[in-house]
Amino acid sequence: MLPSDHFVRMYNELFKMLEEKGHDHLQRYWLDVSKLQETILGPYIARDGLKGMYDYWERIRIEENCDAEIAYDEEHFEFRMLRCPSLSKALDNDGGACPYYCDHCAGWIYPVIEKYGYYPVTDIISRSEPVCLFRVFKDKAKAEVARREAQLLADPYGKYS
């Protein structure tokens, strides 16, 4: 198994290489990964909606050793990353983090979530601090309010700019 230190650094360098070719190359890569992500995350959403998202990310929180808080109610799901282990590793190397490193999460999960009729919003907060806030709403208007309040919105495909 590839250790997460190596995996994160490999992704980071791949993101930088694709970005050098043009941002559209990076976006296309994320869309390709989202097709695989749908086979993993999709069944959780199809089965249990927002609770399914909670179940999926609670498993991720444990497996990836994330310092995070997760909650959901009938209107939205929330994943508050207090210390992202992935960005922490990308920042802690001599190559430096890809400027769009944080956007990869949104890049490959937004298409899945939107396919099921939900509205995702990611507030990156800072590209140099491993914290973010990811929320998913049932109601489009509530998602729009959250987008306006976001500090550094992850908008991987320029849909909300």
BALOBA-1460 file (C-alpha; in Angstrom, 3 decimals):
// residues 161
<rec num="1" residu="m" x="0.000" y="0.000" z="0.000"/>
<rec num="2" residu="l" x="1.243" y="3.472" z="-0.858"/>
<rec num="3" residu="p" x="1.863" y="5.484" z="2.352"/>
<rec num="4" residu="s" x="-0.287" y="8.614" z="2.600"/>
<rec num="5" residu="d" x="2.814" y="10.832" z="2.773"/>
<rec num="6" residu="h" x="3.815" y="9.610" z="-0.685"/>
<rec num="7" residu="f" x="0.272" y="9.603" z="-2.037"/>
<rec num="8" residu="v" x="-0.377" y="13.221" z="-1.061"/>
<rec num="9" residu="r" x="2.932" y="14.381" z="-2.479"/>
<rec num="10" residu="m" x="2.297" y="12.491" z="-5.716"/>
<rec num="11" residu="y" x="-1.116" y="14.152" z="-6.079"/>
<rec num="12" residu="n" x="0.363" y="17.540" z="-5.254"/>
<rec num="13" residu="e" x="3.015" y="17.207" z="-7.988"/>
<rec num="14" residu="l" x="0.463" y="15.860" z="-10.467"/>
<rec num="15" residu="f" x="-1.813" y="18.838" z="-9.780"/>
<rec num="16" residu="k" x="1.094" y="21.242" z="-10.352"/>
<rec num="17" residu="m" x="2.045" y="19.530" z="-13.617"/>
<rec num="18" residu="l" x="-1.533" y="19.601" z="-14.929"/>
<rec num="19" residu="e" x="-1.957" y="23.241" z="-13.899"/>
<rec num="20" residu="e" x="1.193" y="24.144" z="-15.842"/>
<rec num="21" residu="k" x="-0.472" y="22.703" z="-18.951"/>
<rec num="22" residu="g" x="-3.550" y="24.854" z="-18.265"/>
<rec num="23" residu="h" x="-6.236" y="24.945" z="-15.590"/>
<rec num="24" residu="d" x="-8.625" y="23.060" z="-17.871"/>
<rec num="25" residu="h" x="-6.278" y="20.043" z="-17.712"/>
<rec num="26" residu="l" x="-6.591" y="20.008" z="-13.930"/>
<rec num="27" residu="q" x="-10.372" y="20.374" z="-14.121"/>
<rec num="28" residu="r" x="-10.644" y="17.491" z="-16.597"/>
<rec num="29" residu="y" x="-8.571" y="15.304" z="-14.296"/>
<rec num="30" residu="w" x="-10.880" y="16.087" z="-11.373"/>
<rec num="31" residu="l" x="-13.897" y="15.229" z="-13.538"/>
<rec num="32" residu="d" x="-12.326" y="11.882" z="-14.414"/>
<rec num="33" residu="v" x="-11.730" y="11.149" z="-10.736"/>
<rec num="34" residu="s" x="-15.319" y="12.193" z="-9.954"/>
<rec num="35" residu="k" x="-16.566" y="9.338" z="-12.152"/>
<rec num="36" residu="l" x="-14.743" y="6.930" z="-9.866"/>
<rec num="37" residu="q" x="-15.854" y="8.857" z="-6.782"/>
<rec num="38" residu="e" x="-19.465" y="8.395" z="-7.833"/>
<rec num="39" residu="t" x="-19.115" y="4.628" z="-7.455"/>
<rec num="40" residu="i" x="-17.988" y="5.146" z="-3.849"/>
<rec num="41" residu="l" x="-19.943" y="8.170" z="-2.589"/>
<rec num="42" residu="g" x="-22.979" y="7.834" z="-4.866"/>
<rec num="43" residu="p" x="-24.515" y="4.787" z="-3.165"/>
<rec num="44" residu="y" x="-24.373" y="6.525" z="0.231"/>
<rec num="45" residu="i" x="-26.265" y="9.524" z="-1.140"/>
<rec num="46" residu="a" x="-28.729" y="7.416" z="-3.126"/>
<rec num="47" residu="r" x="-29.545" y="5.328" z="-0.068"/>
<rec num="48" residu="d" x="-29.653" y="7.946" z="2.702"/>
<rec num="49" residu="g" x="-29.229" y="11.472" z="1.303"/>
<rec num="50" residu="l" x="-27.646" y="13.831" z="3.825"/>
<rec num="51" residu="k" x="-27.303" y="11.065" z="6.412"/>
<rec num="52" residu="g" x="-25.508" y="9.021" z="3.762"/>
<rec num="53" residu="m" x="-23.055" y="11.890" z="3.311"/>
<rec num="54" residu="y" x="-22.547" y="11.943" z="7.059"/>
<rec num="55" residu="d" x="-21.888" y="8.180" z="7.116"/>
<rec num="56" residu="y" x="-19.457" y="8.397" z="4.206"/>
<rec num="57" residu="w" x="-17.428" y="11.294" z="5.612"/>
<rec num="58" residu="e" x="-17.453" y="9.913" z="9.139"/>
<rec num="59" residu="r" x="-15.696" y="6.863" z="7.725"/>
<rec num="60" residu="i" x="-13.230" y="9.123" z="5.877"/>
<rec num="61" residu="r" x="-12.668" y="11.177" z="9.046"/>
<rec num="62" residu="i" x="-11.638" y="8.030" z="10.914"/>
<rec num="63" residu="e" x="-9.632" y="6.382" z="8.104"/>
<rec num="64" residu="e" x="-7.681" y="9.519" z="7.215"/>
<rec num="65" residu="n" x="-7.232" y="10.596" z="10.823"/>
<rec num="66" residu="c" x="-8.859" y="13.978" z="10.219"/>
<rec num="67" residu="d" x="-9.261" y="16.478" z="13.003"/>
<rec num="68" residu="a" x="-12.786" y="17.378" z="11.961"/>
<rec num="69" residu="e" x="-16.350" y="17.901" z="13.121"/>
<rec num="70" residu="i" x="-19.212" y="16.401" z="11.140"/>
<rec num="71" residu="a" x="-22.930" y="17.052" z="11.498"/>
<rec num="72" residu="y" x="-26.150" y="16.888" z="9.527"/>
<rec num="73" residu="d" x="-29.810" y="17.687" z="9.909"/>
<rec num="74" residu="e" x="-32.765" y="17.557" z="7.553"/>
<rec num="75" residu="e" x="-31.590" y="20.672" z="5.671"/>
<rec num="76" residu="h" x="-27.818" y="20.303" z="5.311"/>
<rec num="77" residu="f" x="-24.639" y="18.327" z="5.892"/>
<rec num="78" residu="e" x="-21.491" y="19.930" z="7.307"/>
<rec num="79" residu="f" x="-17.870" y="18.797" z="7.438"/>
<rec num="80" residu="r" x="-15.670" y="21.249" z="9.343"/>
<rec num="81" residu="m" x="-12.008" y="20.387" z="8.812"/>
<rec num="82" residu="l" x="-10.029" y="21.632" z="11.799"/>
<rec num="83" residu="r" x="-6.705" y="20.289" z="10.539"/>
<rec num="84" residu="c" x="-6.586" y="18.660" z="7.139"/>
<rec num="85" residu="p" x="-3.969" y="15.897" z="7.129"/>
<rec num="86" residu="s" x="-3.706" y="16.030" z="3.337"/>
<rec num="87" residu="l" x="-2.987" y="19.762" z="2.978"/>
<rec num="88" residu="s" x="-0.698" y="19.572" z="6.012"/>
<rec num="89" residu="k" x="1.424" y="17.001" z="4.167"/>
<rec num="90" residu="a" x="1.348" y="18.970" z="0.905"/>
<rec num="91" residu="l" x="2.540" y="22.088" z="2.727"/>
<rec num="92" residu="d" x="5.219" y="20.201" z="4.658"/>
<rec num="93" residu="n" x="7.534" y="19.367" z="1.777"/>
<rec num="94" residu="d" x="10.308" y="21.058" z="-0.120"/>
<rec num="95" residu="g" x="8.267" y="21.284" z="-3.325"/>
<rec num="96" residu="g" x="5.513" y="23.468" z="-1.889"/>
<rec num="97" residu="a" x="1.787" y="22.938" z="-2.272"/>
<rec num="98" residu="c" x="-0.017" y="23.364" z="-5.575"/>
<rec num="99" residu="p" x="-1.942" y="26.664" z="-5.389"/>
<rec num="100" residu="y" x="-5.149" y="24.724" z="-6.175"/>
<rec num="101" residu="y" x="-4.465" y="21.735" z="-3.940"/>
<rec num="102" residu="c" x="-7.543" y="22.325" z="-1.765"/>
<rec num="103" residu="d" x="-9.826" y="22.514" z="-4.788"/>
<rec num="104" residu="h" x="-9.382" y="18.829" z="-5.596"/>
<rec num="105" residu="c" x="-11.935" y="17.757" z="-2.994"/>
<rec num="106" residu="a" x="-14.639" y="19.930" z="-4.519"/>
<rec num="107" residu="g" x="-13.374" y="19.089" z="-7.990"/>
<rec num="108" residu="w" x="-14.205" y="15.449" z="-7.711"/>
<rec num="109" residu="i" x="-17.158" y="15.412" z="-5.325"/>
<rec num="110" residu="y" x="-19.277" y="18.347" z="-6.561"/>
<rec num="111" residu="p" x="-20.388" y="16.506" z="-9.727"/>
<rec num="112" residu="v" x="-21.508" y="13.529" z="-7.631"/>
<rec num="113" residu="i" x="-23.395" y="15.602" z="-5.075"/>
<rec num="114" residu="e" x="-25.028" y="17.800" z="-7.721"/>
<rec num="115" residu="k" x="-26.156" y="14.715" z="-9.653"/>
<rec num="116" residu="y" x="-28.310" y="13.795" z="-6.653"/>
<rec num="117" residu="g" x="-29.914" y="17.251" z="-6.503"/>
<rec num="118" residu="y" x="-27.915" y="18.765" z="-3.649"/>
<rec num="119" residu="y" x="-25.984" y="22.045" z="-3.541"/>
<rec num="120" residu="p" x="-22.390" y="21.883" z="-2.251"/>
<rec num="121" residu="v" x="-20.400" y="24.831" z="-0.910"/>
<rec num="122" residu="t" x="-16.762" y="24.685" z="0.175"/>
<rec num="123" residu="d" x="-15.212" y="27.544" z="2.077"/>
<rec num="124" residu="i" x="-11.467" y="26.943" z="1.895"/>
<rec num="125" residu="i" x="-10.854" y="29.790" z="4.386"/>
<rec num="126" residu="s" x="-7.094" y="29.791" z="3.667"/>
<rec num="127" residu="r" x="-4.871" y="28.095" z="1.113"/>
<rec num="128" residu="s" x="-1.962" y="28.080" z="3.562"/>
<rec num="129" residu="e" x="-3.794" y="26.802" z="6.653"/>
<rec num="130" residu="p" x="-5.210" y="23.261" z="6.673"/>
<rec num="131" residu="v" x="-8.784" y="24.243" z="7.567"/>
<rec num="132" residu="c" x="-11.982" y="24.398" z="5.536"/>
<rec num="133" residu="l" x="-15.734" y="24.151" z="5.809"/>
<rec num="134" residu="f" x="-17.671" y="21.930" z="3.409"/>
<rec num="135" residu="r" x="-21.458" y="22.085" z="3.447"/>
<rec num="136" residu="v" x="-24.189" y="20.544" z="1.330"/>
<rec num="137" residu="f" x="-27.695" y="21.976" z="1.205"/>
<rec num="138" residu="k" x="-31.033" y="20.649" z="0.056"/>
<rec num="139" residu="d" x="-32.164" y="24.204" z="-0.695"/>
<rec num="140" residu="k" x="-30.432" y="26.141" z="-3.478"/>
<rec num="141" residu="a" x="-31.172" y="29.533" z="-1.879"/>
<rec num="142" residu="k" x="-29.452" y="28.488" z="1.364"/>
<rec num="143" residu="a" x="-26.437" y="27.322" z="-0.624"/>
<rec num="144" residu="e" x="-26.300" y="30.701" z="-2.388"/>
<rec num="145" residu="v" x="-26.229" y="32.488" z="0.979"/>
<rec num="146" residu="a" x="-23.399" y="30.218" z="2.134"/>
<rec num="147" residu="r" x="-21.469" y="30.912" z="-1.105"/>
<rec num="148" residu="r" x="-21.715" y="34.661" z="-0.542"/>
<rec num="149" residu="e" x="-20.406" y="34.245" z="3.020"/>
<rec num="150" residu="a" x="-17.477" y="32.007" z="2.008"/>
<rec num="151" residu="q" x="-13.986" y="33.468" z="2.314"/>
<rec num="152" residu="l" x="-12.179" y="31.552" z="-0.435"/>
<rec num="153" residu="l" x="-14.904" y="29.568" z="-2.130"/>
<rec num="154" residu="a" x="-13.812" y="26.402" z="-3.873"/>
<rec num="155" residu="d" x="-15.399" y="26.743" z="-7.288"/>
<rec num="156" residu="p" x="-13.580" y="24.089" z="-9.313"/>
<rec num="157" residu="y" x="-15.477" y="24.625" z="-12.550"/>
<rec num="158" residu="g" x="-16.253" y="28.351" z="-12.356"/>
<rec num="159" residu="k" x="-19.993" y="27.739" z="-12.052"/>
<rec num="160" residu="y" x="-20.585" y="30.198" z="-9.231"/>
<rec num="161" residu="s" x="-18.196" y="33.012" z="-10.089"/>
